[in-house]
Amino acid sequence: MTSGKANAICQEGARGKEREELARQRPLVFLSMEQKVARELQDELGFASLTVPVHYYPGQDQPFLAPDFSDWLICVREDMEDELAYQLARIVVEKREELEREYRQESPRCSSINYPLDPVKLGNTLPVPLHPGAARYYKEKRLH
C-alpha cells in the first residue's frame, strides 16, 4: 500500500499509527458492505457487523458498514495443549484492561467501537468452536 503497488486492503482489528499515516499519504476509498451481505454473514456464520462512524479513518467522509472484528478471536492449532489454551483464555480475559489501555494508546479513536472488551463476548467465538482448554476456562468462570 505504501509503495502504491497494492490497490486494496481489507482492514481488521485495531488500526495503528502506521495505518493512519497511510491514509494521510494516499487517498483511500472505504467500501460499505451491503445490508443483504451483512444479514447473510450474521445468519449463516454468526458474524455481526457494525457501522464505522464518519471520520473514524482519515479521509473517510461517510459511515460504512463492515464486518465486526471488535472481539478477539485467537486461532490456534487443534492439537494445542489444553492447559496452554486455558492459560491463553485466562490471560486475555483477566488482563483485558491492560490490553485495552495498550490499544487505546496506540489508536485512541478505536475505543469508540471496540471497547470495553466484554469477557462474555470474548468467549462467544461462533461459528468457530472454542478450543477445549479455553472452553474449560470460560465454563469455570461462567462466561460461556
Rosetta blueprint (number, residue, H / E / L):
1 M L
2 T L
3 S L
4 G L
5 K L
6 A L
7 N L
8 A L
9 I L
10 C L
11 Q L
12 E L
13 G L
14 A L
15 R L
16 G L
17 K H
18 E H
19 R H
20 E H
21 E H
22 L H
23 A H
24 R H
25 Q H
26 R L
27 P L
28 L L
29 V L
30 F L
31 L L
32 S L
33 M L
34 E L
35 Q H
36 K H
37 V H
38 A H
39 R H
40 E H
41 L H
42 Q H
43 D H
44 E H
45 L H
46 G L
47 F L
48 A L
49 S E
50 L E
51 T E
52 V E
53 P L
54 V L
55 H L
56 Y L
57 Y L
58 P L
59 G L
60 Q L
61 D L
62 Q L
63 P L
64 F E
65 L E
66 A E
67 P E
68 D L
69 F L
70 S L
71 D L
72 W L
73 L L
74 I L
75 C L
76 V L
77 R L
78 E L
79 D L
80 M L
81 E L
82 D H
83 E H
84 L H
85 A H
86 Y H
87 Q H
88 L H
89 A H
90 R H
91 I H
92 V H
93 V H
94 E H
95 K L
96 R H
97 E H
98 E H
99 L H
100 E H
101 R H
102 E H
103 Y H
104 R H
105 Q H
106 E H
107 S L
108 P H
109 R H
110 C H
111 S H
112 S H
113 I H
114 N H
115 Y L
116 P L
117 L L
118 D L
119 P H
120 V H
121 K H
122 L H
123 G H
124 N L
125 T L
126 L L
127 P L
128 V L
129 P L
130 L L
131 H L
132 P H
133 G H
134 A H
135 A H
136 R H
137 Y H
138 Y H
139 K H
140 E H
141 K L
142 R L
143 L L
144 H L
